Amino acid sequence: MLTVEAFTFNPFAENTYLIYNHEKECIIIDPGCYNQAEKNILQEHIKDNHLKPTVIFLTHTHIDHIFGLAAMKSTYGVPILAHPMAETGINTTGLVAQMYGLNVEEPPPIDQFINEGDDFKLGAQSLQIFFCPGHAPDHLVLYSEKDGFAIVGDVIFKESIGRTDLPGGDYQTLMDSIHQKILILPSNTVLYSGHGPETTIKQEITNNPFLK
């Protein structure tokens, strides 16, 4: 069984996730820790719980999801995994930071490109990768069929969906991703979003006004 823990960081209230197994092997997902205090929170939690990071997984490379990427890479030395289109997001991080008037340490390059259908494991347990563009052109979703959850980034939120007015965004592409990749999952699947509280497929089909 996998454990999912969430941490809310940075001025955008972004959710960073840790997924780990009984052996304490750990995936760091979207490290958005902005300042040193936030980085300390994540690192101390990893240390106090004897977790062993194996990879850093990026759902996408919007700046709020990668503020802490350089720090986590420097601390743990594990590979960064992302979609091939993530290079563009990584390379424009400095410019985006200037636009928002924020500070960000230059992010390191992606170590390994992954895409839908690629084999991805935490220890012995396989997880599925879905390519879900629309909010961002490099957006990936991580799904555990065995444990009934998906890390959906900014594709869908509780009673909302990701914005599509940023570069590379497209409303119809996002809706296609949601309907063809997310809503077909079992109704009790827990959705862990990049912002806000967790939800389920059933809750969103019932209550999300964008899906009516």
C-alpha positions in Angstrom: 0.0 0.0 0.0 1.2 3.5 -0.9 0.9 6.5 1.4 0.2 10.0 0.0 1.1 13.1 1.9 0.4 16.7 0.9 2.2 20.0 1.7 0.8 23.4 0.6 3.6 25.8 -0.4 4.4 29.2 -2.0 2.3 32.2 -2.9 0.1 30.1 -5.3 -0.9 27.7 -2.5 0.5 24.7 -4.6 0.3 21.2 -3.3 3.5 19.3 -3.2 3.1 15.5 -2.7 5.2 12.7 -1.3 4.3 9.1 -2.2 6.0 6.3 -0.3 5.7 2.5 0.3 6.4 0.3 3.3 10.1 0.2 2.5 10.1 4.1 2.8 11.0 4.5 -0.9 9.6 7.9 -1.8 8.6 9.9 -4.9 8.7 13.7 -4.5 6.0 15.3 -6.7 6.0 18.9 -7.8 8.3 20.4 -5.2 6.8 23.9 -4.9 8.6 24.9 -1.7 9.4 28.6 -2.2 11.5 29.8 0.6 14.0 28.2 3.0 11.4 27.6 5.7 9.2 25.7 3.2 12.2 23.7 2.0 13.0 22.8 5.6 9.5 21.6 6.2 9.7 19.1 3.3 13.2 18.0 4.0 12.7 17.6 7.8 9.5 15.5 7.1 11.5 13.2 4.8 14.2 12.9 7.4 12.0 12.4 10.4 10.0 9.7 8.6 13.2 8.0 7.3 12.0 8.3 3.7 14.3 7.6 0.9 13.6 9.7 -2.2 14.1 7.8 -5.5 12.8 10.2 -8.1 11.3 13.7 -8.5 8.2 13.5 -10.6 6.8 16.7 -12.3 3.2 16.8 -13.4 4.1 19.9 -15.3 6.6 22.8 -15.2 4.6 25.8 -14.3 6.7 27.9 -11.9 4.5 27.2 -8.8 5.3 23.5 -9.1 9.0 23.8 -9.4 10.2 26.5 -7.0 12.0 23.9 -4.9 13.2 21.7 -7.7 16.8 22.9 -7.6 16.9 22.4 -3.8 15.4 18.9 -3.9 17.8 17.8 -6.7 20.8 19.2 -4.8 19.8 17.6 -1.5 18.8 14.1 -2.8 20.6 13.8 -6.1 17.8 11.7 -7.6 16.6 11.9 -11.2 14.0 14.4 -12.3 11.3 12.8 -14.5 9.0 14.8 -16.7 7.3 14.9 -20.1 9.6 15.7 -23.1 7.8 19.1 -23.5 8.9 20.0 -20.0 12.2 21.4 -21.3 10.4 24.5 -22.5 8.9 25.2 -19.1 12.3 24.6 -17.4 14.1 26.9 -19.8 11.6 29.8 -19.3 11.4 29.7 -15.5 13.6 32.7 -15.0 11.5 34.9 -17.3 8.3 33.8 -15.7 9.7 34.6 -12.3 10.6 38.1 -13.4 7.0 38.6 -14.7 5.6 37.7 -11.3 8.3 39.5 -9.3 9.4 36.3 -7.6 12.7 34.7 -6.9 13.5 31.2 -8.1 16.7 29.2 -8.1 17.6 28.2 -11.7 16.0 24.8 -12.1 18.2 21.9 -13.1 17.6 20.0 -16.4 15.3 17.1 -16.7 17.1 13.8 -16.2 14.6 11.4 -17.8 11.7 12.1 -20.2 8.6 10.0 -19.7 5.3 9.7 -21.3 2.0 7.9 -21.3 2.5 4.1 -21.4 6.0 4.2 -20.0 6.9 1.8 -17.2 7.0 3.6 -13.9 7.5 1.9 -10.5 7.9 2.8 -6.9 9.7 -0.3 -5.5 7.8 -3.3 -6.8 4.6 -1.4 -7.4 3.7 -0.1 -10.9 2.0 3.2 -11.5 0.4 4.4 -14.7 1.2 7.6 -16.5 -1.4 9.5 -18.5 -0.6 12.4 -20.8 -3.2 15.1 -20.1 -2.5 18.4 -21.9 -4.8 21.4 -21.9 -3.7 23.3 -18.8 -0.1 22.8 -19.8 1.4 21.1 -22.9 3.7 18.9 -20.8 1.1 17.7 -18.2 1.2 14.2 -16.9 -1.0 12.4 -14.4 0.2 9.6 -12.1 -2.3 6.9 -11.3 -2.3 4.0 -8.8 -4.9 1.5 -9.8 -4.0 -0.7 -6.8 -4.4 2.1 -4.2 -7.2 4.0 -6.0 -5.7 7.4 -6.4 -4.4 9.8 -9.0 -2.0 12.8 -8.7 -3.8 15.0 -11.3 -1.8 18.3 -10.9 -3.7 21.2 -12.4 -5.9 19.2 -14.8 -8.9 19.1 -12.4 -9.7 20.4 -9.0 -12.5 20.0 -6.5 -15.5 21.5 -8.4 -13.2 23.2 -10.9 -10.7 22.6 -13.7 -7.3 24.0 -14.6 -7.0 27.4 -16.2 -6.3 27.4 -20.0 -5.2 31.0 -20.6 -1.5 30.4 -20.0 0.9 29.7 -22.9 0.2 26.3 -24.3 -3.2 26.0 -22.7 -6.3 25.1 -24.6 -9.8 24.6 -23.2 -11.1 21.9 -25.5 -7.8 19.9 -25.1 -8.2 20.1 -21.4 -11.8 18.9 -21.5 -10.7 16.0 -23.8 -8.0 15.1 -21.3 -10.5 15.1 -18.4 -13.2 13.1 -20.1 -10.9 10.6 -21.9 -8.3 10.0 -19.2 -9.7 11.0 -15.8 -13.4 10.5 -15.7 -13.1 6.9 -17.0 -11.3 5.9 -13.8 -13.3 4.1 -11.1 -15.8 6.4 -9.3 -14.1 6.1 -5.9 -10.7 7.1 -7.2 -9.2 9.8 -5.0 -7.9 12.8 -7.0 -5.0 14.7 -5.5 -4.9 18.1 -7.2 -2.2 20.7 -7.5 -4.2 23.2 -5.6 -7.0 22.8 -3.1 -8.4 19.7 -1.3 -8.6 16.2 -2.6 -11.8 14.9 -4.2 -13.1 11.8 -6.1 -14.3 11.0 -9.5 -17.8 10.5 -8.2 -17.8 13.9 -6.5 -16.7 15.7 -9.6 -19.1 14.0 -11.9 -21.9 15.0 -9.5 -20.8 18.5 -8.5 -18.3 20.0 -10.9 -20.1 22.7 -12.9 -17.5 22.4 -15.8 -18.5 18.8 -16.4 -22.2 19.4 -16.8 
